[in-house]
Amino acid sequence: MKLAVVGCSWSSRDIEYPDIEFGQLVADYYDAEYINMGKPACSNPGIALQIDYLLDGKMGSLPDLVIINATTVTRTELKLTSKRRFDPKASWDNVQFDMMFGEKFRDEHAPGYGKGYDPSIVVDSFSTIFGEDMQKKFGDGYFHPRYEDAFTPKSYEAMKKWFLYFFDADLERYKQQMILLGSCLKLKKKGVKFIFCPNTFDWAEDLYLQKDKPSTENPEKAVTWEVLEADELLYSGIAESLWLEDEVYGSHEKSPGQWIDNHLPVECHMDFSYKVISHINRHNLAK
């Protein structure tokens, strides 16, 4: 069996602490070939690009099974102004891998590095883009060097105003759900089995920055995924295993998860991998 994992940091493989993430644990259980496409700070449209990359054969033969962990809707894609136009046919090769600091990915870790890798966009969360403070000017935030080719001081102020006055997480949930379901349809059309986990999709992080607006941090009603078949849907995403970190270590600050790009110690990955393996076996998804 060939197994692929797509998602954001929760699903990623840490460069310095590999082999403990749930994808590796599931692959080991089935003695499967393993591909991990997860990237810290990735958006849901970015996850769709990861799936396109797999389906375009850019990681070799098609996987037999793809595990998808969705992410929060409060992330975005920024065009790098000095680079080429975004090319949908290039899929994941569009996305800049160099995190510069914080997380450990650099350009050379992109799967297409030295081949088709030619980034035209950067993906990140609004809180990181805005430095967790809407009063900061461009250049004042710790992570702002990531976006030097995406913003001018004026365009940065314009985006802050757009986020404050026009961004609505409920609308984003609807739009991004359609994007993710489109990716699931592509997998089905290619005959690739998948397990979709909503994970942190419902929760909209960073909305504390919208101080004067009614909160859309959580949806009015739970987002439903009934269009997916029972074997395609696992409601319990990797983030739901976070509770075990406090139980084992007392807090995130005392856990080795604080040093790992996917945030979690191995105990949490073991908990989630057990849920995934149970789902695979229950629905006979292993090839």
Helices and strands as residue ranges (DSSP letters): E 2-6, G 9-11, H 22-30, E 33-36, H 44-55, E 65-69, E 75-79, G 88-94, G 107-109, E 121-125, H 126-129, G 144-147, H 153-165, H 169-189, E 193-197, G 207-209, G 230-232, G 238-241, H 243-249, G 252-254, G 256-259, H 266-282
